Amino acid sequence: MDQALQALDMPGLLALAAALGWASGFRLYAVVFLVGALGAVGGIELPQGLALLQHPAVLATSGALLFVEFFADKIPGLDSLWDIVNSVIRVPAGAALAAGVFGADNATMALVAALMGGTLAATSQAAKTSTRAAINASPEPFSNVGMSLAEDGMVVAAVWLATTHPLLFGVLLVFVVILMWIVTWFLFKFLRAALRRLRAFLSSAPV
């Protein structure tokens, strides 16, 4: 097993996997760029399954996409369109990133992490999409910007907490996920409308 895995205990590994999956539902490109950049500058020692994130080509690509997403996510209407376009990759990407924490050397835990990461990514994606659809019903743009900045901060906080205080992160994540389920339930009509737009987008896409 690689050196990075030996340096972390199981709660730490699970916390990192959960953070990557959960945050990917909000900001996939921010997660990829942030973790890769931290690995590249020596801020954290990435597990072997995530080492590719610090490759210059991956950093350049994720950084460019993060730049576009940062602004697209703060414009009413465009933010929902951006969510629709990216929703098809956030959940599988979140599962893949979570699995990468354990890598091929621990296939069983990698599968567990993939299931956990994919579920958490789907949870945060659903909460984000339904909340943004509800906010877009208001004509003023400031709530979009405020919510987007809050999501930016939550991604950074999740990665930081998972790598420095994994047990605290785990406790907070349970409460946040429950809150997201409640929010998604109350805003389900907005989520349903967003899903209809996603199906329309996929059906009109060229094969």
C-alpha positions as CSV (number, residue, x, y, z in Angstrom):
1,M,0.0,0.0,0.0
2,D,1.4,3.4,-0.9
3,Q,3.0,5.8,1.6
4,A,0.0,8.2,1.7
5,L,-2.3,5.5,2.7
6,Q,0.0,4.3,5.4
7,A,0.1,7.9,6.8
8,L,-3.7,8.0,7.3
9,D,-6.0,5.8,9.4
10,M,-9.3,4.5,8.2
11,P,-11.4,7.3,9.6
12,G,-9.1,9.8,7.8
13,L,-9.3,7.9,4.5
14,L,-13.1,7.6,4.7
15,A,-13.4,11.3,5.6
16,L,-11.3,12.3,2.5
17,A,-13.4,10.0,0.3
18,A,-16.6,11.4,1.6
19,A,-15.4,15.0,1.2
20,L,-14.4,14.5,-2.4
21,G,-17.7,12.8,-3.3
22,W,-19.9,15.3,-1.4
23,A,-18.0,18.4,-2.7
24,S,-18.1,17.1,-6.3
25,G,-21.8,17.5,-6.3
26,F,-21.3,21.3,-5.9
27,R,-18.0,22.0,-7.6
28,L,-16.4,19.1,-9.4
29,Y,-13.7,21.2,-11.1
30,A,-12.9,23.1,-7.9
31,V,-12.4,19.7,-6.1
32,V,-10.1,18.4,-8.8
33,F,-8.1,21.6,-9.0
34,L,-7.9,22.2,-5.3
35,V,-6.8,18.6,-4.4
36,G,-4.4,18.5,-7.3
37,A,-2.8,21.8,-6.5
38,L,-2.4,20.9,-2.8
39,G,-0.7,17.7,-3.9
40,A,1.5,19.5,-6.4
41,V,2.8,22.1,-3.9
42,G,3.3,19.5,-1.2
43,G,0.3,20.6,1.0
44,I,-0.9,17.1,1.2
45,E,0.5,13.7,0.0
46,L,-2.1,12.3,-2.4
47,P,-2.9,8.6,-2.4
48,Q,-1.6,6.9,-5.5
49,G,-5.1,6.7,-6.9
50,L,-5.4,10.5,-6.9
51,A,-1.8,11.3,-8.0
52,L,-3.0,12.0,-11.5
53,L,-4.8,15.1,-10.2
54,Q,-1.5,16.9,-9.7
55,H,-0.3,16.4,-13.3
56,P,0.2,19.8,-15.0
57,A,-2.3,18.9,-17.8
58,V,-5.0,18.0,-15.4
59,L,-4.3,21.1,-13.3
60,A,-4.5,23.3,-16.4
61,T,-7.8,21.7,-17.6
62,S,-9.5,21.7,-14.2
63,G,-8.3,25.3,-13.5
64,A,-9.7,26.5,-16.8
65,L,-13.1,24.8,-16.1
66,L,-13.1,26.1,-12.6
67,F,-12.6,29.7,-14.0
68,V,-15.5,29.3,-16.3
69,E,-17.7,27.7,-13.6
70,F,-16.9,30.3,-11.0
71,F,-18.6,33.0,-13.1
72,A,-21.2,30.9,-14.9
73,D,-22.5,29.7,-11.5
74,K,-23.2,33.3,-10.4
75,I,-25.4,34.4,-13.3
76,P,-29.2,33.7,-12.8
77,G,-30.5,31.2,-15.4
78,L,-27.0,30.4,-16.7
79,D,-26.2,28.7,-13.3
80,S,-29.1,26.3,-13.8
81,L,-28.1,25.5,-17.4
82,W,-24.6,24.9,-16.2
83,D,-25.9,22.5,-13.5
84,I,-28.0,20.6,-16.1
85,V,-25.0,20.2,-18.4
86,N,-22.6,19.1,-15.6
87,S,-25.1,17.0,-13.6
88,V,-24.4,13.9,-15.8
89,I,-20.7,13.9,-14.8
90,R,-20.7,15.1,-11.2
91,V,-22.1,11.9,-9.6
92,P,-19.8,9.4,-11.5
93,A,-16.8,11.7,-11.0
94,G,-17.5,12.0,-7.3
95,A,-17.7,8.2,-7.1
96,A,-14.4,7.9,-9.0
97,L,-12.6,10.4,-6.8
98,A,-13.8,8.8,-3.6
99,A,-12.6,5.4,-4.9
100,G,-9.3,6.9,-5.9
101,V,-8.5,7.5,-2.2
102,F,-8.1,3.7,-1.7
103,G,-7.0,2.8,-5.2
104,A,-6.5,-0.6,-6.8
105,D,-4.6,-2.0,-3.8
106,N,-7.8,-2.1,-1.7
107,A,-10.5,-3.0,-4.1
108,T,-13.1,-3.7,-1.4
109,M,-12.8,-0.3,0.3
110,A,-12.5,1.4,-3.1
111,L,-15.9,0.0,-4.0
112,V,-17.4,1.1,-0.7
113,A,-15.9,4.6,-1.2
114,A,-17.3,4.8,-4.7
115,L,-20.8,3.9,-3.5
116,M,-20.5,6.4,-0.7
117,G,-19.0,9.1,-2.9
118,G,-21.5,8.7,-5.6
119,T,-24.4,8.9,-3.1
120,L,-23.0,12.0,-1.5
121,A,-22.4,13.6,-4.8
122,A,-26.0,12.9,-5.9
123,T,-27.3,14.3,-2.6
124,S,-25.4,17.6,-2.9
125,Q,-26.2,17.8,-6.6
126,A,-29.9,17.4,-5.9
127,A,-29.9,20.0,-3.1
128,K,-27.9,22.4,-5.2
129,T,-30.1,22.0,-8.3
130,S,-33.4,22.4,-6.4
131,T,-32.2,25.3,-4.3
132,R,-30.8,27.2,-7.3
133,A,-34.1,26.5,-9.3
134,A,-36.0,28.0,-6.4
135,I,-33.7,31.0,-6.1
136,N,-34.0,31.7,-9.8
137,A,-37.7,32.2,-9.3
138,S,-36.7,35.5,-7.8
139,P,-35.8,38.3,-10.2
140,E,-32.9,39.8,-8.1
141,P,-29.4,38.3,-8.8
142,F,-27.8,38.8,-5.3
143,S,-29.1,35.6,-3.8
144,N,-27.5,33.6,-6.7
145,V,-24.1,35.2,-6.0
146,G,-24.4,34.7,-2.3
147,M,-25.4,31.0,-2.6
148,S,-22.6,30.4,-5.2
149,L,-20.0,32.0,-2.9
150,A,-21.3,29.9,0.0
151,E,-20.8,26.8,-2.1
152,D,-17.3,27.8,-3.0
153,G,-16.5,28.2,0.7
154,M,-18.1,24.9,1.6
155,V,-15.9,23.0,-0.9
156,V,-12.7,24.5,0.5
157,A,-13.9,23.9,4.1
158,A,-14.9,20.3,3.4
159,V,-11.4,19.4,1.9
160,W,-9.7,21.2,4.8
161,L,-11.7,19.6,7.5
162,A,-11.5,16.1,6.0
163,T,-7.7,16.3,5.9
164,T,-7.1,18.0,9.3
165,H,-10.1,17.0,11.5
166,P,-11.7,13.9,9.9
167,L,-13.9,13.0,12.9
168,L,-15.3,16.5,13.2
169,F,-15.9,16.5,9.4
170,G,-17.8,13.2,9.7
171,V,-20.1,14.5,12.4
172,L,-20.8,17.7,10.5
173,L,-21.4,15.8,7.3
174,V,-24.1,13.7,8.8
175,F,-26.0,16.8,9.9
176,V,-25.5,18.6,6.5
177,V,-26.7,15.6,4.5
178,I,-29.8,15.3,6.6
179,L,-30.4,19.0,6.1
180,M,-29.9,18.6,2.3
181,W,-32.5,15.8,2.2
182,I,-35.0,18.0,4.0
183,V,-34.3,21.0,1.7
184,T,-34.6,18.8,-1.4
185,W,-37.9,17.3,-0.1
186,F,-39.4,20.8,0.4
187,L,-38.1,22.0,-2.9
188,F,-38.9,18.9,-4.9
189,K,-41.1,20.6,-7.4
190,F,-38.1,22.8,-8.4
191,L,-35.9,19.7,-8.7
192,R,-38.6,18.0,-10.8
193,A,-38.6,20.9,-13.2
194,A,-34.8,20.8,-13.4
195,L,-34.9,17.1,-14.2
196,R,-37.4,17.7,-17.0
197,R,-35.0,20.3,-18.5
198,L,-32.2,17.8,-18.2
199,R,-34.2,15.1,-20.0
200,A,-35.1,17.6,-22.7
201,F,-31.4,18.6,-23.0
202,L,-30.3,15.0,-23.3
203,S,-33.0,14.1,-25.8
204,S,-32.0,17.0,-28.0
205,A,-28.2,16.3,-27.8
206,P,-26.7,14.8,-31.0
207,V,-26.0,11.1,-30.8
